[in-house]
Amino acid sequence: MKVFCTRRLPGRALERLSAVHDLETWDERLPPPPEELLARAPELHGLLTLLTEKVDADLLAAAPSLRAVSNYAVGVDNVDVEAATARGIPVGNTPEVLTESTADLAVGLMLAIGRRIVEGDAYVRRGEWRTWEPDLLLGHDLHDATVGIVGFGRIGRAVARRCKGFGCEVLHTGRGGGTPLDELLERSDFVTLHAPLTPATRGLIDADALGHMKPTAYLINTARGPMVDSDALARALHEGQIAGAALDVTDPEPLPADHALLEAPALVVVPHIGSAARATRERMADMAVDNLIAGLAGERMPNCANPEAYGAS
């Protein structure tokens, strides 16, 4: 069957896919433009996508032979899952595999922004380090801090385990009740986001939410960029309303070089590398290919975001 993969993937999973199907892969560094996907759509039976591609109703309508979509990610917010389900098209994802890697990065970002590690590196490289100084680059310890986890699914719980190892008091919203968001924001030294992007969480951290945080607190986001109002965050950092922020995801993503947020102080931004450990990304590729091979064979995907598609007419 005809399959299109929107980027080359780490490891050898695509070799397995090409051994059983007619695979074409987009070899450019940047994602294929929407018109490229639409042009290819009529002949496709399978599609392996990244979060950078929108698999919307128009694309699905242009692909009458499409039998399966596999997303190289845990989230599927780039896919119109409802439209796919109505067509009986299963949508695969890669859950759990990146839990520990993303949790590692979240804690790394807490340390990076709290202890001003990135600032310190830049300070040395500028040749400004002359001597040890008692008040140079003073920051905030993670150990014994209060960490508020917004969203207590697999990644949120993995972050909680790590933070307890630092002797932190851990608060959380989400599953099992937890702490109300306003109270969590008011009490936490580090607020770290781990909820999925939904209509309820889009813009969750807005000017009002930032106003509930302590002026000594830090915001960490390794979930989805649109959970945070970028303009409100830029203002809060410029005004010293919070102590700093560290982001693996942004809105928009990627941030343009001239975006106002990048001019804000006390900010660390990394390019969506939550799952960027070699073993994790290779396992994600294996899972994505396993999903697609199963879907094209008319079998249940090992990891399917819309299992109800199998009952759709």
C-alpha positions in Angstrom: 0.0 0.0 0.0 1.1 3.6 -0.6 2.4 5.2 2.6 3.8 8.7 3.2 6.0 9.6 6.2 6.4 13.3 6.8 10.0 13.1 8.1 12.8 10.7 8.5 12.8 9.0 11.9 15.6 7.8 14.2 16.4 4.1 14.2 15.5 1.4 11.7 11.7 1.4 12.0 11.1 2.9 8.6 13.1 0.1 7.1 10.6 -2.4 8.5 7.7 -0.3 7.0 9.3 0.0 3.6 9.8 -3.8 3.5 6.1 -4.4 3.5 4.6 -1.2 1.9 5.4 1.4 -0.8 6.9 4.1 1.5 7.8 7.6 0.5 9.5 9.8 3.1 9.8 13.6 3.2 13.6 14.1 3.5 13.7 17.9 4.1 14.5 19.3 7.5 11.3 21.4 7.7 7.9 19.7 7.5 6.1 19.3 4.2 3.8 22.3 3.5 0.0 21.6 3.6 -0.3 21.8 -0.1 2.2 19.0 -0.5 0.2 16.8 1.8 -3.0 17.6 -0.1 -1.4 16.8 -3.4 -0.3 13.4 -2.2 -3.5 12.6 -0.3 -5.5 11.0 -3.1 -3.2 8.1 -3.5 -2.4 7.4 0.1 -3.4 4.3 2.1 -1.3 5.2 5.2 0.1 8.4 6.7 2.8 8.7 9.4 2.8 12.2 10.8 4.5 14.4 13.3 2.9 17.1 15.5 4.0 19.7 12.9 1.4 18.4 10.4 -2.3 19.1 10.5 -4.4 16.1 9.6 -7.6 18.0 9.3 -11.0 17.2 7.8 -9.9 18.7 4.4 -6.9 16.5 4.2 -8.9 13.4 5.2 -11.5 14.2 2.6 -8.8 14.4 0.0 -7.6 10.9 0.8 -10.5 8.5 -0.1 -8.3 5.5 0.2 -6.7 6.3 3.5 -6.9 3.4 6.0 -4.7 4.5 8.9 -3.0 7.5 10.4 -0.1 7.0 12.8 1.1 10.0 14.8 4.7 10.1 16.1 3.7 11.6 19.4 1.7 11.0 22.5 -0.8 13.7 21.7 -3.0 13.8 18.7 -4.2 17.4 18.9 -2.8 17.9 15.3 -5.3 15.3 14.0 -9.1 15.8 13.5 -9.8 12.6 15.4 -13.5 13.1 15.2 -13.4 13.2 11.4 -11.1 10.2 11.2 -13.4 8.2 13.5 -16.4 9.1 11.3 -14.5 7.5 8.4 -13.5 4.5 10.4 -9.8 5.5 10.2 -7.8 4.5 13.3 -5.3 7.1 14.6 -2.3 5.7 16.4 -0.1 7.4 18.9 3.0 6.6 21.1 1.9 6.8 24.8 4.0 6.0 27.8 7.3 5.6 26.0 8.3 9.2 26.5 7.1 9.6 30.1 10.4 9.2 31.9 12.4 11.3 29.4 9.9 14.2 29.5 9.8 14.0 33.3 13.7 14.1 33.4 13.6 17.2 31.2 10.9 18.9 33.4 13.2 18.5 36.4 16.2 19.6 34.4 14.3 22.8 33.4 13.5 23.5 37.1 17.1 23.2 37.9 18.2 25.2 34.9 15.9 28.2 35.6 16.0 28.0 39.4 19.8 27.8 39.7 20.4 30.1 36.6 22.5 27.5 34.9 22.0 28.9 31.4 22.8 32.4 32.6 25.9 31.1 34.3 27.2 29.4 31.1 26.6 32.6 29.1 28.4 34.7 31.8 31.5 32.5 31.5 31.5 32.5 27.7 31.3 36.3 27.7 34.6 36.4 29.7 32.9 38.1 32.7 34.0 35.5 35.3 36.8 37.1 37.2 36.5 35.7 40.7 34.1 33.9 43.1 31.5 36.3 44.4 29.1 35.8 47.3 26.1 37.2 45.5 26.8 36.1 42.0 23.8 34.5 40.2 21.8 33.7 43.3 18.9 31.4 42.5 16.4 29.2 44.1 17.0 25.6 45.3 14.8 22.8 44.1 15.4 20.7 47.2 12.7 21.3 49.9 10.7 23.5 47.5 7.0 23.2 46.9 6.3 21.9 43.4 2.8 22.3 41.9 2.0 19.8 39.1 -0.8 20.8 36.8 -2.1 17.5 35.4 -1.4 14.3 37.2 -1.3 11.7 34.5 1.7 9.5 33.6 4.2 12.3 33.2 2.9 14.3 36.1 3.3 11.3 38.4 6.8 10.6 37.1 7.7 14.2 37.9 6.3 13.9 41.3 8.4 10.8 42.0 11.5 12.7 41.1 10.6 15.8 43.1 10.0 13.7 46.2 13.6 12.6 45.8 14.6 16.2 46.2 12.6 16.4 49.4 9.9 18.6 47.8 6.4 19.1 48.9 4.3 18.0 45.9 0.9 19.5 45.1 -1.1 18.5 42.1 -4.4 19.1 40.2 -6.2 16.5 38.2 -6.8 12.9 38.9 -7.8 12.0 42.4 -8.9 15.5 43.3 -5.7 17.1 44.4 -5.3 20.8 45.1 -7.5 23.5 43.5 -5.5 25.3 40.8 -5.6 28.8 42.4 -4.3 27.3 45.7 -1.6 25.4 43.9 -0.4 28.5 42.1 -0.3 30.5 45.3 1.7 27.9 47.3 4.1 26.6 44.7 7.8 27.6 44.2 7.8 25.7 40.8 4.6 25.2 38.7 5.1 22.5 36.1 2.5 21.8 33.4 1.7 18.2 32.4 -2.0 18.3 31.2 -3.1 17.5 27.7 -4.2 20.3 25.4 -8.0 20.5 25.5 -10.5 23.3 25.2 -10.4 23.5 29.0 -6.6 23.8 29.3 -6.0 26.0 26.3 -4.9 29.4 27.8 -5.1 27.9 31.3 -2.0 29.9 32.4 -3.2 33.4 31.6 -2.6 36.8 33.2 -5.0 35.9 36.1 -3.2 32.6 36.8 0.2 34.2 36.6 -1.1 36.8 39.1 -1.8 34.0 41.6 1.8 32.8 41.5 4.4 34.0 44.0 7.0 36.6 42.8 9.7 34.0 43.7 8.0 31.2 41.7 9.0 29.6 38.3 6.8 28.3 35.6 7.8 25.1 33.7 6.0 23.9 30.5 6.8 20.6 28.9 3.2 19.9 27.9 1.7 22.0 25.1 2.5 25.6 24.2 -1.1 26.9 23.9 -1.7 26.1 27.6 0.2 29.3 28.3 -0.7 32.8 27.2 2.6 33.9 25.7 1.9 37.6 25.8 0.8 37.4 29.4 3.9 35.4 30.3 6.2 38.0 28.6 4.5 40.8 30.6 4.8 38.8 33.9 8.5 38.2 33.3 9.2 41.9 32.3 7.4 43.1 35.4 8.9 40.7 37.8 5.5 39.2 38.6 7.2 35.8 38.7 10.8 34.8 39.1 11.3 33.0 35.8 10.0 30.5 33.3 11.5 27.5 31.4 9.7 26.2 28.3 10.1 23.2 26.1 7.0 24.1 24.2 5.7 27.5 23.1 2.8 29.2 21.3 3.5 29.7 18.5 5.9 26.9 17.9 8.6 27.4 16.9 8.9 30.9 18.3 10.0 33.5 15.7 13.4 35.0 16.5 11.8 38.4 17.0 9.0 37.2 19.2 8.4 39.4 22.3 8.6 36.5 24.6 12.3 35.9 23.7 13.1 39.5 24.9 11.8 38.7 28.4 14.3 38.2 31.3 14.7 35.1 33.4 13.6 32.8 30.6 14.9 29.5 29.3 13.5 28.1 26.0 14.5 24.7 24.4 13.2 23.4 21.1 10.6 20.8 22.1 13.1 18.2 23.2 11.1 16.5 26.0 11.4 13.1 24.3 14.8 13.8 22.7 16.7 10.9 24.1 18.0 8.5 21.4 16.4 5.4 22.9 13.1 7.1 23.5 12.8 8.6 19.9 13.8 5.2 18.4 11.1 3.4 20.5 8.6 6.1 19.4 9.4 5.3 15.8 9.0 1.6 16.4 5.6 2.2 18.0 4.4 4.5 15.2 5.4 2.0 12.6 3.8 -0.9 14.5 0.6 1.1 14.6 0.6 1.8 10.9 1.4 -1.7 9.8 -1.4 -3.0 12.0 -3.9 -0.4 10.8 -3.1 -1.1 7.1 -3.6 -4.8 7.7 -7.0 -4.2 9.1 -5.9 -5.2 12.6 -6.2 -3.2 15.8 -3.4 -0.8 16.4 -1.3 -1.6 19.5 -1.8 2.1 20.6 -4.9 3.7 19.2 -6.2 7.2 20.2 -9.7 6.4 18.8 -10.6 2.8 19.3 -14.2 3.6 18.5 -13.1 4.0 14.9 -13.2 0.2 14.6 -16.9 0.3 15.1 -17.5 3.2 12.7 -19.2 2.5 9.4 
